[in-house]
Amino acid sequence: MADVAVIGAQWGDEGKGKIVDWLSARADVVVRYQGGHNAGHTLVIGETVYKLSLLPSGVVREGCVGVIGSGVVVDPFALLAEIARIAEQGVSITPDNLMIAENATLILPVHQELDALREGASTGVKIGTTKRGIGPAYEDRAGRRALRVADLAHPESLPEKIENLLVHHNALRRGFGAADVNAKELLSKLIDVAPKVTPFMRPVWRELSALKSAGKRILFEGAQGVLLDVDHGTYPYVTSSNTVAGHAAAGSGLGPGAVGYVLGIVKAYTTRVGEGPFPTELTDDIGRRLGERGHEFGTVTGRQRRCGWFDAALVRQSLKISGVHGIALTKLDVLDGFEELKVCTGYRINGKDYDYLPAGAHNQAAAEPVYETMAGWSGSTERARSWADLPAEAVKYVRRIEEILETPIALVSTSPERDDVILMKDPFQD
């Protein structure tokens, strides 16, 4: 049995929640390895809808262990609030079914405040962040001044660590005209939250190594999408972590050989939240129709997503960067009823043709999509569970996408319901 990593191959919001939930029924352990509580995963199990941000999707399943790896930045206050919210839905989160890496970085209120100050400033690049402090927390981690989960177990060391942190942050805040952080107030909050968080703290790398040696099946759950990767995405309009599959090893503490199969989640059209280039964006009635049919609003923020035609050139780029073995194509049913569909196969930039999106922001902003037009279908793909249930034109669309992407499709999702899946390849079967 192969251990599986799930990544989004676009700008996030590809429907990873449903696919991870579907796979978690076959997994013993689900690991979050990067990102923070800006990720939004919606799970529909029977009649119950779970909206998760920081918790690994597996925690809503009995017998499945959830792991928050060292590559994740953890807001302890948001974590406890999410645990309480899930408890109201009948899911008990305890140290028996959730472990948090002791070396994971903490997101503090000062990080959220800095995020908001930057996004609200009259100058500088507006990234369109969720203002949850993810970026500033990663900055402090790289600057070696961050507080980590393990620090909560030693409250006597917190005053010195807070002072070191605030030397940096207060200087930035003064530049924005904001008051200095109240160190005593921050210390009090951390001392209060510490005994509620530290019971979940573990040497995750060691625990995962033992679980793998015991033959447990591990599912690595990515957040955001490859096009938001800090190195390989549409920089600077990206997140602050590596979202590619290769980071599953570093962000969990297992070696690169731990991932046997990489599943790329790909939406049958394209969406993006926030600022940044989007070559196939549609601001007309078709774009609005895609947004309405696909219920394109952020799980965490409620922000409306920008919508456009499927960008096969960009997805192909993402799949190769992440070494994807197979594709989970989602939201095919949203395209029901369109007379014709367009697929972007490349770009024209200043008179030159490209089969990929160059890294430079100037070129990305100038990219004009080169489209291939395909016939749509009048029948319904909703809730289909076999190829025979699909209209012929829908099958052609899926097969053409597979051909352009140069990667086999492992499964097709045809509704938000977990079991509405056409399966060609079980990722856990090596």
Solvent accessible surface area in square Angstrom, and as a share of the most:
residue,aa,sasa,rsa
1,M,125,0.56
2,A,5,0.04
3,D,11,0.06
4,V,0,0.00
5,A,0,0.00
6,V,0,0.00
7,I,1,0.00
8,G,2,0.02
9,A,0,0.00
10,Q,4,0.02
11,W,6,0.02
12,G,5,0.05
13,D,44,0.23
14,E,1,0.00
15,G,28,0.27
16,K,9,0.04
17,G,4,0.04
18,K,20,0.09
19,I,0,0.00
20,V,0,0.00
21,D,1,0.00
22,W,14,0.05
23,L,0,0.00
24,S,2,0.01
25,A,53,0.41
26,R,65,0.24
27,A,11,0.08
28,D,45,0.23
29,V,1,0.01
30,V,0,0.00
31,V,0,0.00
32,R,2,0.01
33,Y,0,0.00
34,Q,0,0.00
35,G,0,0.00
36,G,0,0.00
37,H,15,0.07
38,N,31,0.16
39,A,5,0.04
40,G,28,0.27
41,H,12,0.05
42,T,44,0.26
43,L,0,0.00
44,V,25,0.15
45,I,46,0.23
46,G,55,0.52
47,E,175,0.79
48,T,48,0.28
49,V,67,0.38
50,Y,21,0.08
51,K,100,0.42
52,L,2,0.01
53,S,20,0.13
54,L,0,0.00
55,L,2,0.01
56,P,0,0.00
57,S,0,0.00
58,G,0,0.00
59,V,3,0.02
60,V,18,0.11
61,R,45,0.17
62,E,182,0.82
63,G,76,0.73
64,C,5,0.03
65,V,34,0.19
66,G,0,0.00
67,V,0,0.00
68,I,0,0.00
69,G,0,0.00
70,S,21,0.14
71,G,2,0.02
72,V,0,0.00
73,V,1,0.00
74,V,0,0.00
75,D,5,0.03
76,P,0,0.00
77,F,69,0.29
78,A,27,0.21
79,L,0,0.00
80,L,40,0.20
81,A,59,0.46
82,E,5,0.02
83,I,22,0.11
84,A,55,0.43
85,R,106,0.39
86,I,0,0.00
87,A,53,0.41
88,E,149,0.67
89,Q,72,0.32
90,G,69,0.66
91,V,18,0.11
92,S,77,0.50
93,I,14,0.07
94,T,51,0.30
95,P,48,0.30
96,D,125,0.65
97,N,34,0.17
98,L,1,0.01
99,M,11,0.05
100,I,0,0.00
101,A,1,0.01
102,E,60,0.27
103,N,57,0.29
104,A,0,0.00
105,T,0,0.00
106,L,0,0.00
107,I,0,0.00
108,L,1,0.01
109,P,30,0.19
110,V,3,0.01
111,H,1,0.00
112,Q,55,0.25
113,E,74,0.33
114,L,2,0.01
115,D,9,0.04
116,A,46,0.35
117,L,49,0.24
118,R,80,0.29
119,E,25,0.11
120,G,65,0.62
121,A,21,0.17
122,S,114,0.74
123,T,108,0.63
124,G,65,0.62
125,V,89,0.51
126,K,73,0.31
127,I,44,0.22
128,G,18,0.17
129,T,46,0.27
130,T,32,0.19
131,K,101,0.43
132,R,61,0.22
133,G,0,0.00
134,I,9,0.05
135,G,16,0.16
136,P,3,0.02
137,A,0,0.00
138,Y,12,0.05
139,E,69,0.31
140,D,1,0.01
141,R,93,0.34
142,A,76,0.59
143,G,31,0.30
144,R,211,0.77
145,R,50,0.18
146,A,21,0.16
147,L,1,0.01
148,R,113,0.41
149,V,0,0.00
150,A,33,0.26
151,D,22,0.11
152,L,3,0.01
153,A,43,0.33
154,H,100,0.45
155,P,59,0.37
156,E,133,0.60
157,S,34,0.22
158,L,0,0.00
159,P,66,0.42
160,E,133,0.60
161,K,74,0.32
162,I,3,0.01
163,E,115,0.52
164,N,81,0.42
165,L,1,0.00
166,L,9,0.05
167,V,108,0.62
168,H,57,0.25
169,H,1,0.00
170,N,17,0.09
171,A,57,0.44
172,L,53,0.26
173,R,24,0.09
174,R,144,0.53
175,G,72,0.69
176,F,81,0.34
177,G,71,0.68
178,A,26,0.20
179,A,79,0.61
180,D,69,0.36
181,V,27,0.16
182,N,88,0.45
183,A,45,0.35
184,K,171,0.73
185,E,92,0.41
186,L,8,0.04
187,L,38,0.19
188,S,69,0.44
189,K,82,0.35
190,L,0,0.00
191,I,84,0.42
192,D,89,0.46
193,V,4,0.02
194,A,7,0.06
195,P,87,0.55
196,K,104,0.44
197,V,0,0.00
198,T,31,0.18
199,P,71,0.45
200,F,15,0.06
201,M,47,0.21
202,R,60,0.22
203,P,40,0.25
204,V,2,0.01
205,W,140,0.49
206,R,149,0.55
207,E,47,0.21
208,L,0,0.00
209,S,50,0.32
210,A,63,0.48
211,L,38,0.19
212,K,77,0.33
213,S,98,0.64
214,A,72,0.56
215,G,59,0.57
216,K,88,0.37
217,R,75,0.27
218,I,0,0.00
219,L,0,0.00
220,F,1,0.00
221,E,0,0.00
222,G,1,0.01
223,A,2,0.02
224,Q,22,0.10
225,G,1,0.01
226,V,0,0.00
227,L,7,0.03
228,L,30,0.15
229,D,0,0.00
230,V,48,0.28
231,D,98,0.51
232,H,86,0.38
233,G,11,0.10
234,T,3,0.01
235,Y,130,0.50
236,P,41,0.26
237,Y,56,0.21
238,V,19,0.11
239,T,17,0.10
240,S,41,0.27
241,S,5,0.03
242,N,38,0.20
243,T,2,0.01
244,V,17,0.10
245,A,7,0.05
246,G,60,0.57
247,H,30,0.13
248,A,0,0.00
249,A,14,0.11
250,A,68,0.53
251,G,0,0.00
252,S,2,0.01
253,G,39,0.37
254,L,19,0.09
255,G,42,0.40
256,P,118,0.74
257,G,72,0.69
258,A,6,0.05
259,V,30,0.17
260,G,38,0.36
261,Y,21,0.08
262,V,11,0.06
263,L,0,0.00
264,G,0,0.00
265,I,0,0.00
266,V,0,0.00
267,K,1,0.00
268,A,0,0.00
269,Y,1,0.00
270,T,2,0.01
271,T,3,0.02
272,R,3,0.01
273,V,34,0.20
274,G,19,0.18
275,E,87,0.39
276,G,16,0.16
277,P,23,0.14
278,F,16,0.07
279,P,19,0.12
280,T,1,0.01
281,E,57,0.25
282,L,32,0.16
283,T,112,0.65
284,D,65,0.34
285,D,101,0.52
286,I,61,0.31
287,G,5,0.05
288,R,125,0.46
289,R,94,0.34
290,L,0,0.00
291,G,7,0.07
292,E,124,0.56
293,R,99,0.36
294,G,3,0.03
295,H,143,0.64
296,E,0,0.00
297,F,111,0.46
298,G,13,0.12
299,T,39,0.23
300,V,35,0.20
301,T,50,0.29
302,G,44,0.43
303,R,80,0.29
304,Q,119,0.53
305,R,22,0.08
306,R,63,0.23
307,C,6,0.04
308,G,0,0.00
309,W,13,0.04
310,F,1,0.01
311,D,2,0.01
312,A,0,0.00
313,A,1,0.00
314,L,3,0.02
315,V,1,0.01
316,R,35,0.13
317,Q,45,0.20
318,S,1,0.00
319,L,4,0.02
320,K,122,0.52
321,I,64,0.32
322,S,10,0.06
323,G,44,0.42
324,V,17,0.10
325,H,90,0.40
326,G,0,0.00
327,I,0,0.00
328,A,0,0.00
329,L,0,0.00
330,T,4,0.03
331,K,53,0.22
332,L,0,0.00
333,D,22,0.11
334,V,7,0.04
335,L,1,0.00
336,D,15,0.08
337,G,37,0.36
338,F,6,0.03
339,E,164,0.73
340,E,87,0.39
341,L,1,0.00
342,K,62,0.26
343,V,0,0.00
344,C,0,0.00
345,T,37,0.22
346,G,6,0.06
347,Y,1,0.00
348,R,107,0.39
349,I,3,0.02
350,N,117,0.60
351,G,69,0.66
352,K,123,0.52
353,D,91,0.47
354,Y,43,0.16
355,D,91,0.47
356,Y,105,0.40
357,L,5,0.02
358,P,11,0.07
359,A,91,0.71
360,G,38,0.37
361,A,57,0.44
362,H,142,0.63
363,N,45,0.23
364,Q,9,0.04
365,A,86,0.66
366,A,35,0.27
367,A,11,0.09
368,E,109,0.49
369,P,38,0.24
370,V,47,0.27
371,Y,72,0.27
372,E,51,0.23
373,T,75,0.44
374,M,30,0.14
375,A,66,0.51
376,G,9,0.09
377,W,7,0.03
378,S,116,0.75
379,G,34,0.32
380,S,72,0.47
381,T,0,0.00
382,E,102,0.46
383,R,131,0.48
384,A,6,0.05
385,R,128,0.47
386,S,45,0.29
387,W,64,0.22
388,A,98,0.76
389,D,76,0.40
390,L,15,0.07
391,P,27,0.17
392,A,66,0.51
393,E,64,0.29
394,A,0,0.00
395,V,39,0.23
396,K,130,0.55
397,Y,3,0.01
398,V,0,0.00
399,R,103,0.38
400,R,70,0.26
401,I,0,0.00
402,E,32,0.14
403,E,113,0.51
404,I,12,0.06
405,L,1,0.00
406,E,113,0.50
407,T,14,0.08
408,P,82,0.51
409,I,6,0.03
410,A,1,0.01
411,L,0,0.00
412,V,0,0.00
413,S,3,0.02
414,T,0,0.00
415,S,9,0.06
416,P,94,0.59
417,E,58,0.26
418,R,57,0.21
419,D,71,0.37
420,D,0,0.00
421,V,13,0.07
422,I,4,0.02
423,L,79,0.39
424,M,68,0.30
425,K,73,0.31
426,D,29,0.15
427,P,0,0.00
428,F,1,0.00
429,Q,92,0.41
430,D,139,0.72
